[in-house]
Amino acid sequence: MRLSSDRPATERANTGTPGNRQTDRTCENEGVEVTWYGGTCVRLRGRDAVVVVDAYPAIVGPTGRGISGDIVTYSHPDDAAPSAKAKGRRSRDGGTVVPSSLDNAFVLDGPGEYEVRGVLLTGVRTYRDDEKGAKRGKGTAFVVELDGLHTIHLGDVGHLLTQEELGDIGSVDIACVPVGGALTATKAAELVAQLDAKIVVAMPVCENEADCGEALAKFFHEMGGEPTPQQKLSVTISMLPEEATTVLLESRGKA
């Protein structure tokens, strides 16, 4: 069943099998720009739309520090749960205050298939631990189809993926993977292998910088590279590498 609306931000939700989505790669474009703001906060800028993922106030501040987008997704409720008196727009589950710079963005925070402002998104249920969420709760991994490229943002995932989850996710080109959280470097590399993405964006999620440095070194060793930060990443279909390439981006978030 599909639901549609005449609103400027049109959402079409489908509770069927996400892995059955269609792919159109006949049109080359200027590419998708990937920017990392710290933690699991990432911005995907396409030709006609911008998707912002996990823009938590603790990362980008309550005003968002100018970060803007057409769509904002949240992989899990804010760990710093907002008080009942906290001002600002809330995510759908009420667990996150959306930064004011994203007040006009369309918000998604749960599993399902969606089409919003011409962008196809698939939310797949995940967990933030390897015990079905018993310790750290549930999560949602979002696959974003933007300008012909499929990017998966895994949030703060804490487990390897099942065959069912991989089927729901489908083929991906870019994977944003947490490093230094619930997954060991070895498990994170195994997760990348499961997805078979061509470009891997490492998202350090450690509580302190020293731990992150060690976690990144181990992860990049597993991936066969060196953690050399770069400001941003621009990707087109034609420039996708033959073998997986791992990237570390400089944080653009709250100082």
N, C-alpha and C positions, 0 to 999 in steps of 0.2 A: 504494500500500500504506500502511495506517495502523497505527501501533503504539500500544497503549494499556497502561496500568498501573493498579494499584489504589493506588498511592502517593498521599499527600495532594497532592503536586505532580504532576499527570498531564501527561505530554508525549505528544503525538501528532505524529509526524513524517511528512511526505509529500514525496517527491522529485518530485512532479508539477509542474504549472505553477502557481506562486504566484498569478499574476494572475487565476486562476479562482475565488478565494475569494468566498464569498457575503457580502453586506452586509445587516444588519438595522438600519434606522434608524426603526423604528416607535415606539420608546420614548424619550421625553425624560428627562433625568436632571439631576443637580446639576452636572454638568460635570467636566472633567478639569483638574486643577491642574498647571501646568508650573513647575518650579523649576530654576534653573541653578546649578551648583556650581563653575563654572570649567572652562576647556578644553572638552572635549566631554561633560562629565558633566552629565546631566539626569535629573530625577525626574519621572515621570508618575504622579500620584495620582488614581485613579478611585474610584468608589463602593465597589467590592468588592475592588480589588487595586491594588498599587503596583508600578510597573516603574522600575528604576533602570538608567541606561545609562552605561557607561564610568566606573565608580567606581574610578579608579586611585588607589593609595596616594599618589602624588605630588600628587593634587588634594584628596582627602578624608582623607589620613593613613591609617596602618595600621589604626587602630581604626574608621575611617569617621566619626568625630565625630558619632555618633548617627544617621546616615542609615540608614534601614531600608527594606526592600521585600520583596515576595513573589517577584519575578523580577529578575535582574540580567543584562544583556546587555553584551557587549564587541565593539566594532567592529574591534578589532585587538589583538594582544598588547601588553603594556605596553612602552613605549619604554625604560624603565629596567628592563631584563630582570632578574627576581629571581635571586638566587644559589641554588645548589643547597641551601644550608643555611637559606634563608629560611623562617621559620615561617608557618603559615597555610594555609588551603584554597586550592587552585589552580583556575583556570579549566580548561575541558575540554582546551584545547590546551597547558596547562601554562605559558603565557607570561605569566600575570598572577596575582598573589596577591590574593585577594578580601579586602577589609577585614573585620575581625572582626564589625562590626555587621551584615554581610550573610551571616553564616555559614549561616543557615537559608534563604536565598534559592535559588531554582532558577536555575542558570547556563546561559546560551546564548552561543555565540561563533562560530557558523558558519551558512552558508546552509541553508535548508530551511523547511518549514512546521511550526508548532508550536501546540499548544493547551496552555497551562499555567494551572491554577487558573482556568479560565474565560476566559482572555485569549488571543486569537489573535495570533500573531506570524509574520511572514514575513521570513526573512533572505535578502538578495540579495547575490551576490558583487559587490564593487567593488574598486577599487585606490586606493592612496594617491598615485598619480602618474598621468601620462597615457601611461605606457609599459607598461601591463599589470602593474604592480608591480615592474618591473625595478629601480627606484631605491629605493622605500620600502616595497614589499611589498603584500600583499593586504589587503582590508578587507571588512567586511560591513555593509551598510545594513539596519536593521531597521524594518519597518513594524509598528506596534503598534495593534491594534484594541481600544480601551478605551472602554466605555460609549457605543458607537455612533460614536465619532470615530476616524479613521485618522490616526496621526502617523507620519511617517518621520523617523528619526534617521540622518543620512548619515555620521556618524563624521567621520574626517579624509579625506574623499574628495578625489581629485586630478584628476577628469576630468568631462566632461559624460557624460550617460547615453545608452546605445544604445537603439534601439527595443525590443530584446529585454529589456533591463533595465527600461525603462519599463513594458513589458507585465507583467513579473513583479511590479513594485511596485503597479500598479493606481492607482486614484483615492486621493488623500490630501487631508486637510483642513489639517493642520499639518505644516510642514517645519522641522526643526532643521538649520541649514546652517552649516558652518564658514566663518569669515571671517578672512583674514590668513594662511592656510596655503598649500597648494600651488596653490589657485585664486586668480586675480586677482579683484578686485571685479567686473569685467565678466563673467568666467566664472561667478562665483557667482550673479550676477543672471540669467544665461542658464540656469543650472541650475534656479533657482526657476521661471523661465518654462516650462521643460520639465515640471515637476511640477504646475503650475497650482494650487498650494496657496493657501488663503485666508488663512492666518496663517503668517508666517515668523519663526522664532526664530533670531536671529543668535548664533552661538557663536564669540567671538573666540579664536583659537588661536595668536596670535603669541607669540614668545619674550619680547618686552619691550613694556611699556605704550605707549611712544611709537609703535611700529610699529602696534600695535592701534588706537590712536586714528585714525591716518591711514587704515588699512584700513577701519575702520568708517565713517568719514566718506565714503569713496569708495563703499562698498557702499550706504549709505543714500541717497547721491546718485543712484546707479543705480536704487534702488527708489522714489525720490521721497518720502523722509521724512527725519526728523532722529533721530539716535541718543540718545534720552532714556531713561535706565535706569528700570525699574520693578521692584519687589520680586518679584512673581510674576504669573502669568497664569492665569486661570480661563476655560475655554472650554466652551460648550455648543453643540449643533448649531444651535439657534435663533439664536444670536448670531454665527454665522459671517458675516463681511462679504461684500459683493458683489464687491469688488475686494481684491487682495492687500494685507495690512497687515503691516508689518515691526515686530518688537518686539525691544528689547534689555533683558535682565533683569540685575538686580544679582547678583553672585556671592555664593553662600552657602557656598562651600567653605573650604578651609584658608587661614588668614591667612598 
